[in-house]
Amino acid sequence: MTINRIVVLGAGVSGLTTAYQLSKNASNQITVAAKHMPGDYDIEYCSPWAGANYFPVGAFDSDNGKWEKDTWPMLRELAQNIPEAGIHFQVYIRKKDEQRVAGQRSAGSMKDPWFKNMLPNFRQVPKDQLAPGIDSAYHFTSVCINTAIYLPWLVGQCRKNGVVFKRAVVKHVVDAAYAHHGGKADLVVNCTGLSSRSLGGVTDSSLCPARGQVVVVRNDPGFMCMTSGCDDGDDEVVYMMTRAAGGGTILGGSYQKHNWDPLPDPSLAIRIMKRCVEVCPSLVAEGKGIEGLDIIRHGVGLRPLRENGPRVERENINGVWVVHNYGHGGFGYQASYGCATTAVKLVDEALQQKDKAKL
Ligand code: FAD
């Protein structure tokens, strides 16, 4: 049997999902090499900070939309049948105010989104049930992922399939080929997220951070909720989601482009908490304001936003095949299996070309 030596550079949701999908082919001998691994909390490592839920943002006929569509069946399966993955179903209530859109959602018409027939229990809220100032709203069932459980679960699935994990920091993407546990790799999969902006051989200046600040609390609203904007500024948003298996509730948030600040801003934290209690008073005991919130921690993550959407493509750099899978902005989980499937296809194509070149 031909053995394909592959290094996956990066152990966020993109790297781990790609490694997991690649590891299902016994010919692939995989090392995941990364500066940060599940269990770490760092501003250069986005994945642990995510909510994370499934709420498509890509237009129906875009690559994004397709990747999100292709990811839903797997997330549904995990929520339904694999409790140890740390994913559960939650009812989602979207509240929309068409005048104040924060600018990150483009899933086609918001009144008639393409995913209405895909996600369970989708229904528009009748006009006479809308809160004052709300233009339209809908409910559906989606999933919420406890990243603290899910990322280690992915590591476990990979290890079961023989993937080797190691810490490594590379300056140039091609150097990652030497991080393989069995000799120089045939191919590198680049899943370095926002760091692809500075990584040698990639230096993608179309990447920028979209800073997301959150407050994680013990209170439980009992459902997920998101509004399309808020009165506190175009780069602030309102959402809450309760993670599976005791992971607490994430209160968000912000979507601050080009903002690299790793520290939680205390005034923004107060605005986030106030907005969430306003949207969902039952989050706290009756008569209480934000003092009724029981805070676990404040957090900041930098979404790896890329101007023209994620880069999932192959490239030969200095004689080494590289498959890129980075730049997933605020939708890295909900597009993870779709993007990984495309990346696996590109890996197979590149390896075939390499074999042909040998003949
Ligand atoms: P990362 O998680 O940043 O991983 C990058 C990896 O590359 C790390 O292991 C790092 O150490 C490694 N690396 C980088 N450079 C090097 C180097 N030179 N050498 C070695 N290793 C290197 N998405 C959703 O789908 N749903 C949500 O509800 C959602 N909510 C979010 C809420 C917040 C507050 C935030 C911040 C994000 C949210 N996201 C959500 C977005 C999602 O978290 C990201 O899209 C995703 O985590 C990106 O993952 P990644 O694996 O590409 O990058």
Residues whose N, C-alpha, C, O or C-beta is under 5 A from the ligand:
A	BS01	FAD	L9 G10 A11 G12 V13 S14 G15 A33 A34 K35 H36 M37 E44 Y45 C46 S47 W49 A50 G51 A52 N53 A168 V169 V170 C191 T192 G193 S195 G212 Q213 V214 G301 L302 R303 N325 H328 G329 G330 F331 G332 Y333 Q334 A335
